[in-house]
Amino acid sequence: MQEITGFGANPSGLRMHLYVPDRLAGRPALLVAVHYCTGSGPAFSSGTEFASLADRYGFIVVYPSATRSGNCFDVSSPAALRHDGGSDPVGIVSMVRYVQQRYGTDLARTFVTGASSGAMMTNVLLGDYPDVFAAGSAFMGVPFGCFATADGSGWNSACANGQVTRTPQAWGDLVRAAYPGHIGSQPRMQLFHGTADDTLRYPNFGEEIKQWTNVLGVSQTPVQTDTPQPGWTRTRYGSATAQAPVEGIGVAGVGHSLPLSGMAAMAIAFFGLDGTSPDPSPPPPSGPCRVAVTTNAWATGLTASLSVTNTGATTIGGWTLGFTLPAGQRITSGWNAAYSPASGQVSARDAGYNATLAPGSSTGIGYQATHTGDAGAPSGFTLNGAACSVVLS
């Protein structure tokens, strides 16, 4: 564990502690682990299993520390609830970008987790920065925007007591309004809450599920319900896989004392950082596929429109289209998918609302790019790892 200073824009004076294991994976993933009120980054490190899991799986952990009275994070001010608005989220994202640049982390595998105030910040960071975080895991939190206040205070009693309810659409609109210019997919969310929580009461758990299922465009009806441990009820939304769009774990009779033993490992599995599935659920089927490509080029730029068709016999419930750009091309913007990186071997991830591809169905995506002379079409298409046939026009 080392403290880092001078990591970038930090309007609220947060402190940054960094844990880099001795053995890093190639292009390591990055996890931000956010502490509870009265806590600190080092205390959250010593009280949770994330550092030992980083040793096992080779990812990096950033531990922010709040410095205001009470050591709670700002999840209530107007500045904190919009993209690049200021306050604590800006400082935390500066920490992320510092580590991404210094250690060459995989930009598509940046995650956030936290407990209590840190869980609320997990919701806020996913709402403010869907372009930075691929997924979050929140222990005892509240929905994005639930804690908003207009009087300058940092505490919202109605929200804490579970008295703030909204429709799924209204909750989702709060998230979408935080970064209205965002193009691409939204991050996945895992939620934990104890039924006897008397600090941030249990109704907040259901409101979070309403919010994130709406944001990710999946049904509020779970596709799978199971019991990973006695008294724990897990529901998955959108798919029955280990990396479902939304996953909720309610813990019977437990108060404001999460994460319990084993829950950090569940978060790491939800992020896909353990390299294995935590249960026998199958991965999303890949199946055969076809990609039709249309390009239109000019002197230094081009657009490419891609129609992706599931030519297999099973439904695809979440997809990533891989392809290779010609040398000198660089994506500057895109639609209906999230693209990373901008050049070379590119992965285009579904945008949530177009994640499901029934047999025979298609979805259209595309991008604009610059080029240095080669305005050719991309090549080497794969859908969830399976090679696709290509039609050029």
C-alpha positions as CSV (number, residue, x, y, z in Angstrom):
1,M,0.0,0.0,0.0
2,Q,1.4,3.4,-1.0
3,E,-0.1,6.9,-0.8
4,I,-0.1,8.8,-4.1
5,T,-0.2,12.6,-4.3
6,G,-0.4,14.9,-7.3
7,F,-2.6,12.4,-9.2
8,G,-4.7,15.1,-11.0
9,A,-7.8,17.2,-10.5
10,N,-9.0,16.8,-6.9
11,P,-11.4,19.5,-6.0
12,S,-12.4,18.1,-2.6
13,G,-8.9,17.1,-1.4
14,L,-9.3,13.4,-1.3
15,R,-6.4,11.1,-0.4
16,M,-5.4,8.2,-2.6
17,H,-3.9,4.9,-1.6
18,L,-2.8,2.4,-4.1
19,Y,-2.3,-1.4,-3.8
20,V,-0.3,-3.1,-6.6
21,P,0.3,-6.8,-6.1
22,D,3.8,-8.2,-6.7
23,R,2.5,-10.2,-9.7
24,L,0.3,-8.3,-12.1
25,A,-1.8,-9.8,-14.9
26,G,-1.0,-8.7,-18.4
27,R,-3.0,-5.4,-19.0
28,P,-4.3,-5.7,-15.5
29,A,-7.8,-4.7,-14.4
30,L,-8.4,-1.8,-12.0
31,L,-10.7,-1.9,-9.0
32,V,-11.7,1.2,-7.0
33,A,-12.7,0.3,-3.4
34,V,-14.6,3.0,-1.5
35,H,-14.9,3.1,2.3
36,Y,-17.8,3.8,4.6
37,C,-18.4,6.9,6.7
38,T,-15.7,7.4,9.5
39,G,-13.4,5.1,7.5
40,S,-10.4,5.5,5.3
41,G,-8.8,3.8,2.4
42,P,-6.2,1.9,4.4
43,A,-8.9,0.9,6.9
44,F,-11.2,-0.4,4.2
45,S,-8.2,-2.3,2.7
46,S,-7.4,-4.0,6.0
47,G,-11.1,-4.8,6.8
48,T,-12.0,-6.4,3.4
49,E,-10.6,-9.1,1.2
50,F,-10.0,-7.1,-2.0
51,A,-6.2,-6.7,-1.5
52,S,-5.8,-10.5,-1.0
53,L,-8.0,-11.2,-4.0
54,A,-5.8,-8.7,-6.0
55,D,-2.8,-10.8,-5.0
56,R,-4.5,-13.9,-6.3
57,Y,-5.8,-12.5,-9.6
58,G,-3.3,-9.8,-10.4
59,F,-5.5,-6.6,-10.5
60,I,-4.8,-3.2,-9.0
61,V,-6.8,-1.6,-6.2
62,V,-7.3,2.1,-5.6
63,Y,-8.5,3.1,-2.1
64,P,-9.8,6.7,-2.0
65,S,-10.1,8.4,1.4
66,A,-12.6,11.2,2.2
67,T,-11.2,14.1,4.2
68,R,-14.3,16.1,5.2
69,S,-15.8,15.9,8.7
70,G,-17.1,12.4,9.3
71,N,-15.1,11.0,6.4
72,C,-18.3,10.5,4.3
73,F,-18.2,10.9,0.5
74,D,-20.2,13.6,-1.3
75,V,-23.1,11.8,-2.9
76,S,-25.7,14.5,-2.5
77,S,-24.5,17.8,-4.0
78,P,-25.5,18.9,-7.5
79,A,-21.8,18.9,-8.4
80,A,-21.4,15.3,-7.4
81,L,-24.4,14.1,-9.4
82,R,-23.3,15.1,-12.9
83,H,-20.4,14.1,-15.2
84,D,-17.3,16.2,-14.5
85,G,-19.4,18.3,-12.2
86,G,-16.8,18.5,-9.4
87,S,-16.4,17.3,-5.9
88,D,-15.4,13.7,-4.9
89,P,-16.3,11.9,-8.2
90,V,-13.9,14.1,-10.1
91,G,-11.0,13.3,-7.7
92,I,-11.7,9.5,-7.8
93,V,-11.8,9.5,-11.6
94,S,-8.5,11.4,-11.6
95,M,-7.1,8.5,-9.5
96,V,-8.4,6.0,-12.0
97,R,-6.8,7.8,-15.0
98,Y,-3.5,8.2,-13.1
99,V,-3.3,4.4,-12.7
100,Q,-4.6,3.6,-16.2
101,Q,-1.8,5.7,-17.7
102,R,1.0,4.7,-15.3
103,Y,0.3,0.9,-15.3
104,G,-1.3,0.4,-18.7
105,T,-4.5,-1.2,-17.3
106,D,-7.2,-2.6,-19.5
107,L,-9.6,0.4,-19.9
108,A,-12.5,-2.0,-20.5
109,R,-12.0,-3.6,-17.1
110,T,-12.3,-0.7,-14.6
111,F,-14.6,-1.5,-11.7
112,V,-15.8,0.1,-8.5
113,T,-17.1,-1.3,-5.2
114,G,-17.9,0.2,-1.8
115,A,-19.8,-0.1,1.5
116,S,-22.3,2.3,2.9
117,S,-21.1,5.8,1.9
118,G,-18.8,3.9,-0.5
119,A,-21.8,2.0,-1.9
120,M,-23.6,5.2,-2.5
121,M,-20.5,6.5,-4.3
122,T,-20.5,3.3,-6.3
123,N,-24.0,4.2,-7.6
124,V,-22.9,7.8,-8.2
125,L,-19.7,6.9,-10.1
126,L,-21.6,4.5,-12.4
127,G,-24.1,7.2,-13.1
128,D,-21.6,10.0,-13.7
129,Y,-19.0,8.0,-15.5
130,P,-20.5,5.1,-17.6
131,D,-17.6,5.7,-20.0
132,V,-15.0,4.8,-17.3
133,F,-16.6,2.0,-15.3
134,A,-17.7,-1.4,-16.7
135,A,-19.5,-2.5,-13.5
136,G,-20.0,-1.8,-9.9
137,S,-20.8,-3.7,-6.7
138,A,-22.5,-1.8,-3.9
139,F,-22.8,-3.0,-0.3
140,M,-25.6,-1.3,1.6
141,G,-26.2,1.7,-0.7
142,V,-29.0,3.8,-2.1
143,P,-30.0,4.6,-5.7
144,F,-28.2,7.2,-7.7
145,G,-29.7,10.6,-6.9
146,C,-31.6,9.4,-3.9
147,F,-29.4,11.2,-1.4
148,A,-29.6,14.5,-3.3
149,T,-30.1,17.6,-1.2
150,A,-30.7,21.2,-2.0
151,D,-29.7,22.8,1.4
152,G,-26.0,22.0,1.3
153,S,-26.2,19.2,3.9
154,G,-24.7,15.8,3.2
155,W,-27.5,13.7,4.8
156,N,-30.9,12.9,3.4
157,S,-33.0,11.3,6.1
158,A,-36.0,10.4,3.9
159,C,-33.7,8.4,1.5
160,A,-31.7,6.8,4.4
161,N,-35.0,5.6,5.9
162,G,-36.2,4.1,2.7
163,Q,-39.0,6.6,2.2
164,V,-38.0,7.7,-1.3
165,T,-39.7,5.7,-4.0
166,R,-39.9,6.4,-7.7
167,T,-40.9,4.5,-10.9
168,P,-38.1,2.6,-12.6
169,Q,-38.3,5.1,-15.5
170,A,-37.9,8.1,-13.1
171,W,-34.9,6.4,-11.4
172,G,-33.3,5.6,-14.7
173,D,-33.9,9.1,-16.0
174,L,-31.8,10.4,-13.0
175,V,-28.9,8.3,-14.1
176,R,-29.2,9.2,-17.8
177,A,-29.4,12.9,-17.0
178,A,-26.0,12.7,-15.2
179,Y,-24.2,12.3,-18.5
180,P,-26.7,13.1,-21.3
181,G,-23.9,13.1,-23.9
182,H,-22.9,9.5,-23.2
183,I,-22.8,7.2,-26.2
184,G,-22.5,3.5,-25.6
185,S,-23.4,0.8,-23.0
186,Q,-24.2,1.3,-19.4
187,P,-22.2,-0.4,-16.6
188,R,-23.6,-3.6,-14.9
189,M,-24.5,-3.5,-11.3
190,Q,-24.4,-5.9,-8.3
191,L,-26.2,-5.0,-5.1
192,F,-26.0,-6.3,-1.5
193,H,-28.3,-5.3,1.4
194,G,-29.2,-6.7,4.8
195,T,-32.9,-6.9,5.6
196,A,-32.3,-5.5,9.1
197,D,-30.2,-2.5,8.0
198,D,-31.4,0.4,10.2
199,T,-28.9,3.0,8.8
200,L,-29.7,2.8,5.1
201,R,-32.9,0.8,5.2
202,Y,-33.7,-2.2,3.1
203,P,-36.3,-0.6,0.8
204,N,-33.4,1.2,-0.9
205,F,-32.3,-2.2,-2.2
206,G,-35.5,-2.6,-4.2
207,E,-35.3,0.9,-5.5
208,E,-31.7,0.3,-6.7
209,I,-32.9,-2.8,-8.6
210,K,-35.7,-0.7,-10.2
211,Q,-33.1,1.9,-11.2
212,W,-30.4,-0.3,-12.7
213,T,-32.7,-2.7,-14.5
214,N,-34.3,0.3,-16.2
215,V,-30.9,1.8,-17.0
216,L,-29.7,-1.5,-18.5
217,G,-33.0,-2.1,-20.3
218,V,-33.8,-5.4,-18.7
219,S,-37.0,-6.7,-17.0
220,Q,-37.5,-6.2,-13.3
221,T,-38.6,-9.9,-13.1
222,P,-35.6,-12.0,-12.2
223,V,-34.6,-14.7,-14.7
224,Q,-32.9,-16.6,-11.8
225,T,-33.3,-16.9,-8.1
226,D,-31.1,-19.0,-5.9
227,T,-29.5,-19.2,-2.4
228,P,-25.7,-19.0,-2.5
229,Q,-25.6,-19.3,1.3
230,P,-28.2,-19.9,4.0
231,G,-30.2,-16.7,4.4
232,W,-28.9,-15.1,1.2
233,T,-31.3,-14.7,-1.7
234,R,-29.7,-13.9,-5.0
235,T,-31.8,-12.6,-8.0
236,R,-30.4,-12.1,-11.5
237,Y,-31.9,-9.8,-14.1
238,G,-31.4,-9.8,-17.8
239,S,-29.5,-13.2,-17.9
240,A,-28.9,-16.1,-15.6
241,T,-25.1,-15.8,-15.9
242,A,-22.3,-15.0,-13.5
243,Q,-22.0,-11.5,-15.1
244,A,-25.7,-10.7,-15.4
245,P,-26.6,-7.1,-16.2
246,V,-28.0,-6.7,-12.6
247,E,-27.6,-8.9,-9.6
248,G,-29.1,-8.5,-6.2
249,I,-28.2,-10.3,-3.0
250,G,-30.6,-9.8,0.0
251,V,-29.3,-11.0,3.4
252,A,-31.9,-12.0,5.9
253,G,-31.6,-10.6,9.5
254,V,-28.3,-8.7,8.8
255,G,-27.9,-5.1,9.7
256,H,-25.5,-2.4,8.4
257,S,-22.5,-4.6,8.5
258,L,-21.6,-5.7,5.0
259,P,-19.6,-7.1,3.3
260,L,-19.6,-10.4,5.1
261,S,-17.0,-13.1,4.5
262,G,-17.1,-14.4,0.9
263,M,-19.0,-11.4,-0.5
264,A,-15.8,-9.7,-1.8
265,A,-15.1,-12.9,-3.8
266,M,-18.7,-12.7,-5.2
267,A,-18.0,-9.2,-6.4
268,I,-14.8,-10.2,-8.1
269,A,-16.6,-13.0,-9.8
270,F,-19.4,-10.6,-10.9
271,F,-16.6,-8.4,-12.4
272,G,-15.1,-11.5,-14.1
273,L,-11.8,-10.9,-12.5
274,D,-11.4,-14.5,-11.2
275,G,-11.3,-16.0,-14.6
276,T,-14.0,-18.6,-13.6
277,S,-17.7,-18.8,-13.2
278,P,-18.8,-18.9,-9.5
279,D,-21.6,-21.3,-10.3
280,P,-22.5,-23.7,-13.1
281,S,-24.5,-21.1,-15.1
282,P,-23.4,-21.2,-18.7
283,P,-21.8,-18.2,-20.4
284,P,-23.9,-16.3,-23.0
285,P,-24.0,-18.5,-26.1
286,S,-21.9,-17.2,-29.0
287,G,-23.1,-19.2,-32.0
288,P,-22.5,-18.4,-35.7
289,C,-22.9,-14.8,-36.8
290,R,-22.7,-12.6,-39.9
291,V,-21.6,-9.0,-40.2
292,A,-22.5,-6.8,-43.1
293,V,-20.1,-3.8,-43.4
294,T,-20.7,-0.5,-45.3
295,T,-18.0,2.2,-45.3
296,N,-18.1,5.8,-46.6
297,A,-14.7,7.6,-46.7
298,W,-13.4,11.0,-47.4
299,A,-9.9,12.6,-47.3
300,T,-9.0,12.0,-43.7
301,G,-12.1,10.3,-42.2
302,L,-14.8,7.6,-42.7
303,T,-17.9,6.1,-41.3
304,A,-18.6,2.4,-41.0
305,S,-22.1,0.9,-40.5
306,L,-22.2,-2.7,-39.3
307,S,-25.2,-5.0,-39.3
308,V,-24.7,-7.9,-36.9
309,T,-26.9,-11.0,-37.4
310,N,-27.2,-14.0,-35.2
311,T,-27.2,-16.9,-37.6
312,G,-27.2,-19.5,-34.9
313,A,-30.0,-21.5,-33.3
314,T,-29.9,-20.0,-29.8
315,T,-30.5,-16.5,-28.4
316,I,-27.5,-14.4,-27.5
317,G,-28.1,-12.5,-24.3
318,G,-25.2,-10.0,-24.3
319,W,-22.6,-9.7,-26.9
320,T,-19.1,-8.3,-27.7
321,L,-18.1,-7.8,-31.4
322,G,-14.4,-8.0,-31.9
323,F,-12.7,-6.7,-35.1
324,T,-9.4,-5.2,-36.3
325,L,-9.1,-1.7,-37.8
326,P,-6.6,-1.1,-40.7
327,A,-3.4,0.6,-39.6
328,G,-3.8,4.3,-39.2
329,Q,-7.5,4.3,-38.4
330,R,-8.8,5.6,-35.1
331,I,-12.4,5.7,-33.9
332,T,-13.5,9.1,-32.8
333,S,-17.2,8.4,-32.0
334,G,-19.7,5.6,-32.2
335,W,-23.3,4.6,-31.8
336,N,-25.3,1.7,-30.4
337,A,-22.2,0.1,-28.8
338,A,-19.2,1.0,-26.6
339,Y,-15.9,0.8,-28.4
340,S,-12.5,0.2,-26.8
341,P,-9.7,0.7,-27.6
342,A,-10.0,3.3,-30.4
343,S,-7.5,1.6,-32.8
344,G,-6.0,-1.8,-33.5
345,Q,-7.9,-4.8,-32.0
346,V,-11.3,-3.2,-31.1
347,S,-14.1,-4.6,-28.9
348,A,-17.6,-3.2,-29.4
349,R,-19.9,-4.1,-26.4
350,D,-23.7,-4.0,-26.6
351,A,-25.5,-0.9,-25.4
352,G,-27.9,-2.8,-23.1
353,Y,-31.0,-2.1,-25.0
354,N,-29.7,-4.1,-28.0
355,A,-28.0,-6.9,-25.9
356,T,-30.4,-9.7,-26.9
357,L,-30.1,-11.2,-30.4
358,A,-32.7,-13.9,-31.1
359,P,-31.9,-16.4,-33.9
360,G,-32.1,-14.7,-37.2
361,S,-32.3,-11.2,-35.7
362,S,-29.9,-8.3,-36.4
363,T,-28.7,-5.1,-34.7
364,G,-27.0,-2.1,-36.3
365,I,-24.0,-0.3,-34.9
366,G,-21.4,2.0,-36.3
367,Y,-18.7,4.5,-35.8
368,Q,-16.8,7.4,-37.3
369,A,-13.0,7.2,-37.6
370,T,-10.0,9.1,-38.9
371,H,-7.5,7.5,-41.2
372,T,-4.0,8.2,-42.6
373,G,-4.6,6.8,-46.0
374,D,-6.1,3.4,-45.6
375,A,-9.9,3.8,-45.5
376,G,-10.6,0.1,-45.8
377,A,-13.2,-1.9,-43.9
378,P,-12.4,-3.6,-40.6
379,S,-11.7,-7.3,-40.6
380,G,-11.4,-10.4,-38.4
381,F,-14.9,-10.2,-36.9
382,T,-15.9,-12.3,-33.9
383,L,-19.0,-12.3,-31.8
384,N,-18.5,-13.5,-28.2
385,G,-15.3,-15.2,-29.5
386,A,-16.9,-17.0,-32.4
387,A,-15.8,-16.1,-36.0
388,C,-18.3,-14.3,-38.2
389,S,-18.8,-14.4,-41.9
390,V,-18.5,-11.0,-43.5
391,V,-20.5,-9.2,-46.3
392,L,-18.9,-6.0,-47.7
393,S,-20.8,-3.3,-49.6
